[in-house]
């Protein structure tokens, strides 16, 4: 529990609490030393005063001098003097309230001193330091008792203790508050660095952390991290340049391979050689798609992706993809729910995104696919689904990372490269929209949301267009072209 609480507390709060604990411990230790020392000094002063007075009274008693001066009450201190005769009776006293009883039972021998601390009932039960000695007189041995009140010692000790008890919380609070504020001011540059670092992605590696003006450890940390970002940016730039250059260089040999495959395909080759040519064509097409994806990624990373702003009928794109996938995958049932929706964007880019989602849906569907286009408020929605294996909640964001494939073996067999979904999300983001995975327990659905034009009129369909299969009210699809409401399994999620 303590470890969890400590992890949740920030540096400022931990520093403030540490300062409070240290100050409290130091103050308590210093207060204890001060209290002990002050009490010892005050008690020693009382003891010296009592001893001095005892010597003076004893000398006066021994010489038979007048004791009036010694019996007169003092303004500065409260002292009681008694002279006890040989019969243990009080011969002389300075305190009438004491009665005729001795204030102490101390009876030292001549030349010796004894002392004790007692509370005297007639003095409101206050503590007194009592010192005693014996003297010889013509009438016999007498005992001189001198008592000095310890009330001043207790009062001084109590005052110091109250001052400590009142001052300690205020001092701890003051130190804790000051530490909290000072540490907060010290950590402001760190917080600014943290916010800037949190905003740095692969899209803006040229961003650098703010370096504080003070030449201290935090400034050194910021400079070191900026140097690290320089190295990361250089490595990323070199990697993107390599990808772009390699993709460009691959285009020529790929074109040659594809042209050669076309020539061989035109020739009447035996069946075995014809199958080999077909495989070469398929693999060449696959490599060509991969090269195009890599080139597009390079343009996206270099901020060179240009998006046109044309009127795009999403329903036209959806109908075209429905017809294509019906021909290419006749075993699938495709359910289509398509409303006329028009957005502003790049037709080719949006077509590429939709084709990618539809191909992925077909790749992972078991028997059924779905394709839906509609508008909701100021947003256009396009959903593509399939009844294949569901995407785990932990993978619904990871599938949009580059080269991520949830099932490597199946993705390789089906031709997935793990680039389709990242490219699709980048294109949709460039259009100001989002591409997300719906929260389903079975199947997989990818949903595109794009902003609708604020002043654009609803899409107008020319007369006679009702019979076009790509419009909002197409003729009922055949049994082979009806589907459920799920979108394709992402390219990166085999």
C-alpha positions in Angstrom: 0.0 0.0 0.0 2.8 2.4 0.9 4.7 1.6 -2.3 1.5 2.2 -4.4 0.9 5.5 -2.6 4.5 6.5 -3.2 4.3 5.7 -6.9 1.2 7.8 -7.3 2.7 10.8 -5.6 4.6 13.2 -7.8 8.2 14.5 -7.3 6.9 17.8 -5.9 4.7 16.1 -3.2 7.4 13.6 -2.3 10.0 16.3 -2.0 7.7 18.5 0.2 6.8 15.5 2.5 10.5 14.6 2.8 11.3 18.2 3.7 8.5 18.2 6.3 9.7 15.0 7.8 13.4 16.2 8.0 12.5 19.6 9.4 10.1 18.0 12.0 12.8 15.4 13.0 15.5 18.1 13.2 13.2 20.5 15.2 12.2 17.7 17.6 15.8 16.7 18.2 16.9 20.3 18.6 13.9 21.0 20.9 14.7 18.0 23.0 18.4 19.2 23.4 17.3 22.8 24.1 14.7 21.7 26.6 17.1 19.4 28.4 19.9 21.9 28.4 17.7 24.8 29.6 16.2 22.8 32.4 19.6 21.6 33.5 21.0 25.2 33.5 18.0 26.6 35.4 18.0 23.8 37.9 21.8 24.3 38.4 21.2 28.0 39.0 18.5 27.2 41.6 20.8 24.7 43.3 23.7 27.3 43.4 21.4 29.9 44.8 20.2 27.6 47.5 23.7 26.4 48.3 25.0 30.0 48.6 22.1 31.0 50.9 22.7 27.9 52.9 26.3 28.9 53.5 25.4 32.4 54.5 22.7 31.3 56.9 24.9 28.5 58.4 27.7 31.1 59.0 25.2 33.5 60.7 23.8 30.7 62.9 27.3 29.5 63.9 28.4 33.1 64.7 25.2 34.0 66.5 24.5 36.8 64.0 21.1 38.3 63.3 19.1 36.2 60.8 16.6 38.9 60.0 18.2 39.7 56.6 18.2 36.1 55.6 14.6 35.5 56.7 13.2 38.5 54.7 11.3 37.2 51.6 13.1 37.9 48.3 11.4 39.6 45.3 13.3 37.6 42.7 13.1 34.2 44.2 11.0 32.3 46.7 13.1 30.8 49.4 12.3 29.2 52.7 14.8 29.1 55.6 14.5 27.0 58.7 16.8 26.3 61.6 16.2 23.0 63.4 17.5 22.6 67.0 18.8 19.5 68.6 15.3 18.4 69.6 14.2 18.4 66.0 12.0 21.4 66.5 11.9 24.5 64.3 13.8 27.2 66.1 13.7 29.8 63.3 11.6 29.9 60.1 11.1 32.4 57.3 7.7 31.0 56.4 5.0 31.3 59.0 2.7 29.2 56.9 5.0 26.3 57.3 4.0 25.9 60.9 6.4 24.4 63.4 7.1 21.3 61.3 10.5 20.9 59.5 10.2 21.1 55.7 12.6 18.2 55.3 13.9 15.2 57.2 17.5 15.8 56.0 19.9 15.8 58.9 23.5 15.8 57.7 26.5 15.7 59.9 28.6 18.8 60.4 30.6 19.7 57.4 28.3 17.8 55.0 25.6 18.9 52.6 22.5 17.0 51.6 19.8 17.9 49.2 16.4 16.7 47.9 13.4 17.8 45.9 10.1 17.8 47.6 6.6 19.3 47.1 5.5 21.3 50.1 1.8 21.2 50.8 1.6 24.7 52.4 3.2 26.1 49.2 0.4 24.8 46.9 2.3 21.6 46.4 5.0 23.2 44.4 8.4 21.5 44.0 11.3 22.9 46.0 15.0 22.2 46.0 16.0 21.7 49.7 19.6 21.8 50.8 20.7 21.1 54.4 23.9 21.3 56.5 24.7 21.1 60.3 26.5 23.8 62.4 27.7 23.9 66.0 26.3 26.6 68.3 26.8 27.2 72.0 23.4 25.6 72.5 24.2 22.5 70.5 24.2 21.2 66.9 21.6 22.8 64.7 20.5 21.9 61.1 20.0 24.7 58.6 17.4 24.0 55.8 17.1 26.2 52.7 14.4 25.5 50.1 14.4 27.2 46.7 11.3 27.0 44.6 11.6 25.2 41.3 8.5 26.9 39.9 10.6 29.1 37.6 12.3 26.0 36.1 8.9 24.3 35.4 7.5 27.5 34.0 10.5 28.1 31.7 10.4 24.4 30.6 6.7 24.6 29.9 7.2 27.8 27.9 9.9 26.2 25.7 7.7 23.1 25.2 4.7 25.1 24.2 6.8 27.2 21.8 8.1 23.9 20.2 4.6 22.4 20.0 3.2 25.5 18.4 6.2 26.4 16.2 6.9 22.9 14.9 3.7 22.5 12.8 4.0 26.1 11.4 7.6 25.6 10.6 6.9 22.2 8.9 4.0 23.7 7.0 6.1 26.6 5.9 9.0 24.5 4.8 6.7 22.0 3.0 4.9 24.7 1.1 8.1 26.4 0.1 9.6 23.1 -1.0 6.5 22.2 -3.0 6.6 25.6 -4.8 10.3 25.6 -5.4 10.4 22.1 -6.7 7.4 23.0 -8.9 9.3 25.9 -10.3 12.3 23.8 -10.8 10.3 21.1 -12.7 8.5 23.5 -15.0 11.2 23.1 -17.7 10.9 19.3 -17.3 7.2 19.5 -17.7 7.6 21.6 -20.8 10.1 19.0 -22.2 7.6 16.2 -21.3 4.8 17.8 -23.2 6.9 18.5 -26.2 8.3 15.0 -26.2 4.8 13.5 -26.0 3.9 15.4 -29.2 6.9 14.0 -31.2 6.0 11.2 -33.5 7.4 9.8 -36.7 5.6 12.6 -38.5 7.4 15.4 -36.8 10.9 14.2 -35.9 12.2 17.6 -36.7 10.6 18.9 -33.4 13.1 19.6 -30.6 12.7 19.9 -26.8 12.9 23.4 -25.3 16.2 24.1 -23.6 16.0 26.2 -20.4 18.0 29.4 -20.2 19.8 28.3 -17.0 23.0 26.3 -17.5 22.1 23.5 -15.2 21.5 19.7 -15.2 18.0 20.1 -16.8 19.4 22.1 -19.7 22.1 19.5 -20.1 19.4 16.8 -20.2 17.4 18.8 -22.8 20.5 19.2 -25.0 21.3 15.5 -24.7 17.8 14.5 -25.7 17.8 16.9 -28.6 21.1 15.4 -29.8 19.4 12.0 -29.6 16.5 13.3 -31.6 18.9 14.5 -34.2 20.3 11.0 -34.6 16.9 9.5 -34.7 15.7 12.0 -37.4 18.9 11.3 -39.4 18.3 7.6 -39.2 14.6 7.9 -40.1 15.4 10.2 -43.0 18.0 7.8 -44.3 15.6 4.9 -44.0 12.8 6.7 -45.8 15.2 7.8 -48.5 16.4 4.1 -48.9 12.7 2.9 -49.1 11.9 5.5 -51.7 15.0 5.0 -53.8 14.7 1.2 -53.6 11.1 1.4 -54.6 11.9 3.6 -57.6 14.7 1.3 -58.6 12.5 -1.8 -58.4 9.9 -0.3 -60.8 12.0 -0.9 -64.0 12.9 -4.5 -63.4 9.3 -5.2 -62.3 8.1 -3.6 -65.5 10.5 -5.8 -67.4 9.3 -8.9 -65.6 5.6 -8.1 -66.2 6.2 -7.3 -69.9 8.1 -10.6 -70.3 5.2 -12.4 -68.6 2.8 -10.8 -71.0 4.9 -11.9 -74.0 5.2 -15.5 -72.6 1.5 -15.5 -71.8 0.7 -14.5 -75.4 2.7 -17.4 -76.7 1.1 -20.8 -76.7 3.2 -22.6 -74.1 2.6 -26.1 -72.7 0.5 -26.3 -69.6 3.3 -26.7 -67.1 5.2 -23.6 -68.5 1.9 -21.7 -68.7 1.3 -22.3 -65.0 4.8 -21.0 -64.2 4.1 -17.9 -66.2 0.9 -17.4 -64.3 2.7 -17.7 -61.0 5.3 -15.2 -62.2 2.5 -12.7 -63.1 0.8 -13.1 -59.7 4.1 -12.6 -57.8 5.0 -9.7 -60.0 1.6 -8.0 -59.3 2.1 -8.6 -55.6 5.6 -7.1 -55.6 4.3 -4.2 -57.7 1.6 -3.5 -55.1 4.2 -3.6 -52.3 6.4 -1.2 -54.2 3.5 1.2 -54.7 2.7 1.0 -51.0 6.3 1.7 -50.0 6.4 4.7 -52.3 3.2 6.0 -50.9 4.4 5.6 -47.3 7.6 7.4 -48.3 5.5 10.3 -49.6 3.4 10.3 -46.5 6.4 10.4 -44.2 8.0 13.3 -46.2 4.7 15.2 -46.1 4.4 15.0 -49.9 1.0 13.3 -50.0 -1.2 15.6 -52.0 -4.9 15.3 -51.5 -7.2 16.7 -54.2 -10.5 18.4 -53.1 -13.1 17.1 -55.6 -16.6 16.0 -55.1 -16.6 12.2 -54.4 -19.7 10.0 -54.3 -19.0 7.4 -51.7 -22.0 5.4 -52.9 -20.4 5.1 -56.4 -17.2 3.8 -55.0 -19.1 1.3 -52.8 -21.2 -0.1 -55.7 -18.1 -0.5 -57.8 -16.3 -2.4 -55.1 -19.4 -4.5 -54.4 -19.5 -5.6 -58.1 -15.8 -6.3 -58.2 -15.7 -8.4 -55.1 -18.8 -10.3 -56.3 -17.0 -11.4 -59.4 -13.7 -12.1 -57.7 -15.2 -14.0 -54.7 -18.5 -15.6 -55.9 -18.6 -17.9 -52.8 -19.1 -14.9 -50.5 -22.5 -13.4 -49.6 -22.4 -9.6 -49.6 -24.9 -7.5 -47.7 -25.0 -3.9 -49.0 -26.8 -1.0 -47.4 -25.7 2.0 -49.4 -27.2 5.5 -49.2 -26.2 8.4 -51.5 -23.4 10.3 -49.8 -21.0 12.9 -51.2 -17.8 14.2 -49.6 -14.9 16.4 -50.6 -11.7 14.6 -51.2 -9.4 12.6 -53.5 -11.3 10.0 -55.5 -8.3 7.8 -56.3 -7.1 7.9 -52.7 -10.5 7.1 -51.2 -11.0 4.3 -53.8 -7.7 2.9 -52.8 -8.7 2.9 -49.1 -12.1 1.3 -49.8 -10.5 -1.4 -52.1 -8.0 -2.2 -49.4 -10.7 -2.6 -46.8 -12.9 -4.7 -49.1 -10.0 -7.0 -50.1 -9.1 -7.5 -46.5 -12.7 -8.3 -45.6 -12.8 -10.8 -48.5 -9.5 -12.3 -47.3 -10.7 -13.0 -43.8 -14.5 -13.5 -44.3 -15.8 -17.0 -43.8 -19.1 -16.8 -45.8 -20.4 -13.2 -45.5 -19.3 -9.6 -46.0 -21.1 -6.3 -45.4 -20.8 -2.9 -47.0 -22.6 0.1 -45.7 -22.6 3.8 -46.6 -24.7 6.4 -44.9 -24.6 9.9 -43.4 -25.1 10.8 -39.8 -25.4 14.5 -38.9 -22.3 16.2 -40.4 -20.4 13.0 -40.8 -20.3 10.4 -43.6 -19.8 6.8 -42.5 -18.5 3.9 -44.6 -18.3 0.5 -42.9 -16.9 -2.7 -44.3 -17.3 -6.0 -42.3 -16.8 -9.7 -42.4 -17.8 -12.7 -40.3 -14.2 -13.9 -39.9 -12.3 -14.2 -36.6 -12.8 -11.1 -34.3 -10.0 -8.7 -33.5 -9.0 -8.7 -29.9 -9.5 -5.4 -28.0 -5.7 -5.2 -27.4 -5.0 -5.4 -31.1 -7.6 -2.8 -32.4 -5.0 0.0 -32.4 -1.9 -2.2 -33.1 -3.3 -3.3 -36.4 -2.8 0.3 -37.7 1.0 0.0 -37.1 3.1 -0.6 -40.1 4.1 -4.2 -40.9 1.9 -5.6 -38.1 0.2 -8.9 -38.9 -1.8 -10.7 -36.3 -1.2 -14.0 -38.0 2.1 -14.0 -39.8 1.7 -17.4 -41.5 -1.8 -16.7 -42.8 -0.9 -13.2 -43.8 2.0 -14.4 -45.8 -0.1 -17.1 -47.5 -2.9 -14.6 -48.3 -0.5 -11.9 -49.5 -0.9 -9.4 -46.6 2.1 -7.1 -45.9 0.8 -5.2 -42.9 0.8 -1.9 -44.8 -2.8 -1.7 -46.0 -4.3 -0.4 -42.8 -1.6 2.1 -41.9 -1.8 3.6 -45.4 -5.6 3.7 -45.2 -5.6 5.5 -41.9 -3.0 8.0 -43.1 -5.1 8.8 -46.2 -8.3 9.1 -44.1 -6.5 11.3 -41.6 -5.3 13.5 -44.5 -9.0 13.9 -45.4 -9.8 15.0 -41.8 -11.5 11.7 -40.9 -11.0 8.7 -38.8 -10.6 4.9 -39.4 -11.5 2.7 -36.4 -12.4 -0.8 -35.5 -15.9 -1.4 -34.1 -16.2 -3.1 -30.7 -17.6 -6.4 -31.7 -17.6 -9.8 -30.1 -17.6 -11.7 -33.4 -16.3 -10.8 -36.8 -14.5 -7.6 -37.6 -15.8 -4.2 -38.8 -13.7 -1.2 -39.9 -15.5 2.1 -40.0 -14.5 5.3 -41.9 -15.9 8.6 -40.8 -15.4 11.6 -43.0 -16.7 15.2 -42.6 -19.5 16.2 -44.9 -19.2 19.4 -46.9 -20.9 22.2 -44.9 -22.6 23.8 -48.0 -22.6 21.0 -50.5 -26.0 20.0 -51.9 -27.1 16.4 -51.7 -25.7 14.3 -54.5 -27.8 14.7 -57.6 -28.4 11.6 -59.8 -29.3 12.1 -63.4 -32.5 10.8 -64.8 -32.3 7.1 -65.6 -29.5 6.5 -63.1 -31.8 4.4 -60.9 -30.8 1.3 -62.8 -27.1 1.9 -62.3 -25.8 -0.7 -59.8 -23.6 1.9 -58.0 -26.4 4.2 -57.0 -28.4 4.4 -53.8 -31.4 2.3 -55.0 -29.9 -0.5 -57.1 -31.8 -3.5 -58.1 -31.8 -6.2 -55.5 -28.5 -8.0 -55.4 -28.2 -11.6 -56.3 -27.8 -14.3 -53.6 -24.1 -14.2 -54.2 -23.9 -10.4 -53.5 -25.6 -9.9 -50.1 -23.6 -9.5 -46.9 -23.7 -8.9 -43.1 -22.8 -5.6 -41.3 -19.1 -6.3 -40.6 -16.1 -4.7 -42.2 -13.0 -6.5 -43.4 -10.4 -7.8 -41.1 -7.6 -5.3 -41.4 -4.7 -5.9 -43.8 -2.4 -6.0 -40.8 -4.6 -8.4 -38.9 -4.6 -11.7 -40.7 
